Amino acid sequence: MRALLSKQAGGPETLILDELPDPVAAAGEVVVAVKACAINFPDVLIIEDKYQFKPPRPFAPGGEIAGVVVAVGDGVTDLKPGDRVLGSTGWNGLAEQIVVERRRLFPLPRDKSFEQGAALLMTYGTSIHALLDRGRLQAGETLLVLGAAGGIGLSAIELGKAFGARVVAAVSSAEKAAAASAAGADAVVIYGRAPFDKDQSKALAEEFKAAVGPDGADVIYDPVGGDYAEPALRSIAWEGRYLVVGFPAGIPRLPLNLTLLKSCDVCGVFWGAFAARDPRANAAHVEHLFKLWGEGRINPHVSELFAFEEGGKAIAKLANRGAIGKLVVKVAD
């Protein structure tokens, strides 16, 4: 089989399309013929050895896939060859076949495409865990979403609206503002490009405060980090919840006096670890997502498809923060 391999640490240009032996399922595992693989920010980091996991080389990036079951290992009785599935894999998704633990796979509904199926789990799984478990979001509350036009940001907008919140989206361009509004955002803030000096940071905080309203944001969803974090935190409500999701703009240093003044929580969100530690709770969230998907209340936004051979270009575009919604690599028809 073919795989887009990382053989040395480096950027997307270092990936090489090469041959590997077909994988074999051990007990509790499933071999999947990959049809589509979505690209996420961990793919940018993992090939540069900057992610918290460092798989042995050679490996393929790609942490979420959709495809067709080829074979099952001992003990797997609820899936069979020919079944359509989607799943989170951590890495190795940019390959024609992959072996996956059974617990990481879910049936893909017949009326949904492989491309959308590949774009569901990591973004919406992170967002539903963040908003319900960590943020305790309630109907009628105000949710501020940073980086709101990316795949994870759009998922947070849609889920925030599905759960009855007023959603304020923060984005970096008019084009991204239009995407956030189309996803259901009630208000949009367009911010400048960091880094910010003290006056620019203060001005952005005032923009956030004006958008969320005088009571502040009950929940702040931050998959961006960097210089955007402190201005957002300054707009939080009394006893608000600040959700730390990711750092493509850099790891911020928050002034902790702000957490005292607002009596607010700063909560880490690590969906992958949550799913591994509590698979039943994660499965319940995924079932909830399928229900919302079937009702049309969420809809994974695949903005661009890339050929298998161009998987590196998809990772590069995401790294340059040029993506709206999800970028997906079509591995096979």
C-alpha positions as CSV (number, residue, x, y, z in Angstrom):
1,M,0.0,0.0,0.0
2,R,1.0,3.6,-0.4
3,A,1.5,6.1,2.5
4,L,2.6,9.7,2.7
5,L,5.5,9.3,5.1
6,S,7.5,11.4,7.5
7,K,11.0,9.9,7.4
8,Q,12.7,12.9,9.0
9,A,11.6,15.8,11.2
10,G,10.5,18.8,9.1
11,G,7.7,20.6,7.3
12,P,5.2,19.3,4.8
13,E,7.7,19.4,2.0
14,T,9.6,16.6,3.7
15,L,6.8,14.1,3.3
16,I,7.4,11.3,0.8
17,L,4.8,9.1,-0.9
18,D,6.2,5.5,-0.5
19,E,5.2,1.9,-0.3
20,L,4.6,0.0,3.0
21,P,3.4,-3.6,3.7
22,D,-0.4,-3.9,4.1
23,P,-1.3,-3.8,7.8
24,V,-2.7,-6.8,9.7
25,A,-5.3,-6.6,12.4
26,A,-4.3,-8.0,15.8
27,A,-6.9,-8.9,18.5
28,G,-9.3,-6.0,19.0
29,E,-8.2,-4.2,15.9
30,V,-9.7,-3.4,12.5
31,V,-8.0,-2.7,9.1
32,V,-9.7,0.1,7.2
33,A,-9.2,1.1,3.6
34,V,-9.0,4.8,3.9
35,K,-11.2,6.9,1.6
36,A,-10.7,10.3,3.2
37,C,-8.4,11.9,5.8
38,A,-9.0,15.3,7.4
39,I,-6.1,17.6,8.3
40,N,-5.8,19.1,11.7
41,F,-3.2,21.3,13.5
42,P,-1.6,18.3,15.2
43,D,-0.5,17.1,11.8
44,V,1.5,20.3,11.4
45,L,3.2,19.7,14.7
46,I,3.7,15.9,14.7
47,I,5.9,15.9,11.5
48,E,8.2,18.5,13.1
49,D,8.5,16.6,16.4
50,K,6.7,19.4,18.2
51,Y,3.6,17.4,19.2
52,Q,3.1,15.7,22.6
53,F,3.3,12.3,20.8
54,K,6.3,11.3,18.8
55,P,5.6,8.1,16.8
56,P,8.6,6.1,15.5
57,R,9.5,6.9,11.9
58,P,8.5,6.3,9.3
59,F,4.9,7.3,10.0
60,A,2.2,9.1,8.1
61,P,0.4,12.1,9.6
62,G,-3.4,12.2,9.6
63,G,-5.4,11.8,12.8
64,E,-9.0,11.2,11.6
65,I,-10.2,9.1,8.7
66,A,-13.3,7.6,7.1
67,G,-13.3,4.5,5.0
68,V,-14.3,0.9,4.6
69,V,-13.5,-2.1,6.8
70,V,-11.1,-4.6,5.1
71,A,-10.6,-7.1,7.9
72,V,-11.2,-7.5,11.6
73,G,-9.0,-9.1,14.3
74,D,-10.0,-11.6,17.0
75,G,-12.7,-10.3,19.3
76,V,-14.2,-7.8,17.0
77,T,-17.7,-9.0,16.3
78,D,-19.7,-5.9,15.6
79,L,-17.9,-4.8,12.4
80,K,-17.3,-6.8,9.2
81,P,-15.6,-6.2,5.9
82,G,-17.5,-3.7,3.8
83,D,-18.8,-1.6,6.7
84,R,-18.4,2.1,6.4
85,V,-16.6,3.7,9.4
86,L,-15.0,6.9,10.6
87,G,-12.5,7.2,13.4
88,S,-9.7,9.0,15.2
89,T,-6.3,7.5,14.7
90,G,-3.7,9.8,16.1
91,W,-1.5,9.5,13.0
92,N,-1.0,7.2,10.0
93,G,-4.3,8.4,8.4
94,L,-2.6,9.5,5.2
95,A,-2.3,5.9,3.9
96,E,-4.3,3.6,1.7
97,Q,-4.9,1.3,4.7
98,I,-4.6,1.7,8.4
99,V,-5.0,-0.6,11.4
100,V,-7.2,1.0,14.2
101,E,-8.3,-0.1,17.6
102,R,-12.0,-1.0,17.5
103,R,-12.8,1.5,20.2
104,R,-11.7,4.4,18.0
105,L,-14.1,3.6,15.2
106,F,-17.8,4.5,14.7
107,P,-20.3,3.5,11.9
108,L,-20.6,6.1,9.2
109,P,-24.2,6.8,8.3
110,R,-25.1,5.7,4.8
111,D,-26.3,9.2,3.8
112,K,-23.1,10.9,4.8
113,S,-20.0,11.2,2.6
114,F,-16.5,9.9,3.5
115,E,-15.2,13.4,3.2
116,Q,-17.6,14.8,5.8
117,G,-17.2,11.7,7.9
118,A,-13.5,12.3,8.1
119,A,-14.1,15.9,9.2
120,L,-16.4,15.1,12.2
121,L,-14.7,13.5,15.1
122,M,-11.7,15.7,16.1
123,T,-13.4,19.0,15.8
124,Y,-16.9,18.3,16.9
125,G,-15.6,15.7,19.5
126,T,-13.3,18.3,21.0
127,S,-16.0,21.0,21.0
128,I,-18.8,19.0,22.5
129,H,-16.5,17.8,25.3
130,A,-15.2,21.3,25.8
131,L,-18.6,23.0,25.9
132,L,-20.5,20.5,27.9
133,D,-18.0,18.8,30.2
134,R,-15.4,21.6,30.8
135,G,-17.4,24.7,30.0
136,R,-20.8,23.7,31.4
137,L,-22.4,25.8,28.8
138,Q,-26.1,26.6,29.5
139,A,-28.9,27.8,27.2
140,G,-29.0,31.6,27.3
141,E,-25.3,32.1,28.1
142,T,-22.9,33.9,25.9
143,L,-20.1,32.0,24.2
144,L,-17.1,33.8,22.6
145,V,-15.2,31.6,20.0
146,L,-11.7,32.6,18.9
147,G,-10.4,31.3,15.5
148,A,-14.1,30.9,14.7
149,A,-13.7,30.1,11.0
150,G,-11.4,27.1,11.3
151,G,-12.9,23.6,11.5
152,I,-12.8,23.6,15.2
153,G,-14.2,27.1,15.5
154,L,-17.1,26.5,13.2
155,S,-17.9,23.3,15.1
156,A,-18.0,25.4,18.4
157,I,-20.4,27.9,16.7
158,E,-22.8,25.3,15.5
159,L,-22.8,23.4,18.8
160,G,-23.1,26.6,20.8
161,K,-26.2,27.5,18.9
162,A,-27.5,23.9,19.2
163,F,-27.2,24.2,23.0
164,G,-29.0,27.5,23.1
165,A,-26.1,30.0,23.6
166,R,-25.6,33.4,22.1
167,V,-22.4,33.0,20.1
168,V,-19.8,35.7,19.3
169,A,-17.3,34.7,16.7
170,A,-13.8,36.2,16.5
171,V,-11.9,35.9,13.2
172,S,-9.1,37.5,11.2
173,S,-10.8,38.5,7.9
174,A,-14.1,39.6,6.3
175,E,-14.2,36.3,4.4
176,K,-13.9,34.3,7.7
177,A,-16.5,36.6,9.3
178,A,-18.9,35.6,6.5
179,A,-18.2,31.9,7.2
180,A,-18.8,32.3,10.9
181,S,-22.0,34.2,10.3
182,A,-23.2,31.5,7.9
183,A,-22.5,28.9,10.6
184,G,-24.9,30.8,13.0
185,A,-22.8,33.3,14.9
186,D,-24.9,36.1,16.4
187,A,-22.1,38.7,16.3
188,V,-18.6,38.8,14.8
189,V,-15.3,40.5,15.8
190,I,-12.6,40.9,13.2
191,Y,-9.2,41.1,14.9
192,G,-5.8,42.1,13.5
193,R,-2.7,39.9,13.1
194,A,-0.6,39.4,16.2
195,P,1.8,40.3,17.8
196,F,0.1,43.1,19.6
197,D,1.6,45.9,21.7
198,K,0.0,47.0,24.9
199,D,-2.4,49.5,23.3
200,Q,-3.5,47.0,20.6
201,S,-4.1,44.4,23.2
202,K,-6.2,46.8,25.2
203,A,-8.2,47.9,22.1
204,L,-8.9,44.2,21.2
205,A,-10.1,43.6,24.8
206,E,-12.5,46.5,24.4
207,E,-13.8,45.1,21.1
208,F,-14.5,41.7,22.8
209,K,-16.2,43.4,25.7
210,A,-18.5,45.4,23.3
211,A,-19.4,42.3,21.4
212,V,-20.2,40.0,24.3
213,G,-22.1,42.6,26.2
214,P,-21.9,44.2,29.6
215,D,-22.1,41.0,31.5
216,G,-19.2,39.4,29.7
217,A,-18.7,36.0,28.0
218,D,-19.9,33.1,30.2
219,V,-17.7,30.7,28.2
220,I,-14.6,31.5,26.1
221,Y,-13.5,28.9,23.6
222,D,-9.8,29.5,22.7
223,P,-8.2,27.2,20.1
224,V,-5.7,30.0,19.1
225,G,-3.7,31.2,22.1
226,G,-0.9,33.7,21.7
227,D,-1.6,37.4,22.0
228,Y,-5.4,36.8,21.6
229,A,-5.8,35.1,24.9
230,E,-5.4,37.9,27.4
231,P,-7.8,40.3,25.6
232,A,-10.4,37.5,25.5
233,L,-9.9,36.7,29.1
234,R,-10.5,40.4,30.0
235,S,-14.0,40.1,28.5
236,I,-15.0,37.1,30.6
237,A,-18.1,37.1,32.9
238,W,-18.1,36.7,36.6
239,E,-17.5,33.0,37.3
240,G,-17.0,32.5,33.5
241,R,-15.1,29.5,32.1
242,Y,-12.1,30.0,29.8
243,L,-11.4,26.9,27.7
244,V,-7.8,26.3,26.6
245,V,-8.0,24.3,23.4
246,G,-4.9,25.0,21.3
247,F,-2.0,27.3,20.5
248,P,-1.3,27.9,16.8
249,A,-0.6,31.5,17.7
250,G,1.7,30.5,20.5
251,I,1.4,29.5,24.2
252,P,0.1,32.6,26.1
253,R,1.0,33.8,29.6
254,L,-2.2,34.8,31.3
255,P,-2.1,37.4,34.2
256,L,-3.7,35.3,36.9
257,N,-4.9,38.4,38.8
258,L,-7.7,38.5,36.1
259,T,-9.0,35.1,37.2
260,L,-9.2,36.4,40.8
261,L,-11.0,39.6,39.8
262,K,-13.6,37.7,37.8
263,S,-13.7,34.6,40.0
264,C,-13.4,32.6,36.7
265,D,-12.0,29.2,35.8
266,V,-9.3,28.5,33.2
267,C,-9.9,24.9,32.0
268,G,-7.7,22.7,29.9
269,V,-9.4,20.7,27.1
270,F,-7.6,17.5,25.9
271,W,-10.2,15.6,23.9
272,G,-7.9,12.7,22.9
273,A,-7.0,11.9,26.5
274,F,-10.6,12.3,27.6
275,A,-11.7,9.8,24.9
276,A,-9.1,7.3,26.0
277,R,-9.8,7.6,29.7
278,D,-13.6,7.6,29.4
279,P,-14.6,5.9,26.2
280,R,-18.2,5.4,27.3
281,A,-18.7,9.2,27.9
282,N,-17.0,9.9,24.5
283,A,-19.2,7.4,22.8
284,A,-22.2,9.1,24.3
285,H,-21.0,12.4,22.9
286,V,-20.5,10.9,19.5
287,E,-24.0,9.5,19.5
288,H,-25.2,13.0,20.4
289,L,-23.2,14.4,17.5
290,F,-24.8,11.9,15.1
291,K,-28.2,12.9,16.3
292,L,-27.5,16.6,15.7
293,W,-25.9,15.7,12.3
294,G,-28.9,13.8,11.3
295,E,-31.2,16.7,12.3
296,G,-29.1,19.1,10.2
297,R,-28.1,21.2,13.3
298,I,-24.4,20.5,12.7
299,N,-22.7,20.1,9.3
300,P,-19.0,19.5,8.9
301,H,-17.8,22.2,6.5
302,V,-15.2,20.8,4.1
303,S,-13.9,23.8,2.3
304,E,-11.3,22.1,0.1
305,L,-10.4,18.6,-1.1
306,F,-6.8,17.6,-1.9
307,A,-5.5,14.6,-3.9
308,F,-3.6,12.0,-2.0
309,E,-0.4,13.1,-3.6
310,E,-1.0,16.7,-2.4
311,G,-1.5,15.9,1.3
312,G,1.6,17.9,2.2
313,K,0.0,21.0,0.5
314,A,-3.1,20.6,2.7
315,I,-0.9,20.5,5.8
316,A,1.0,23.6,4.6
317,K,-2.2,25.6,4.0
318,L,-3.4,24.8,7.5
319,A,-0.1,25.7,9.0
320,N,-0.3,29.1,7.2
321,R,-3.7,29.7,8.8
322,G,-5.3,29.9,5.3
323,A,-8.1,27.4,5.9
324,I,-11.8,28.1,6.4
325,G,-13.5,25.0,7.8
326,K,-11.8,21.6,7.2
327,L,-9.2,20.6,4.6
328,V,-9.6,16.9,3.6
329,V,-7.4,14.7,1.6
330,K,-9.2,12.2,-0.7
331,V,-7.1,9.1,-0.4
332,A,-9.2,6.8,-2.7
333,D,-12.5,6.8,-4.5
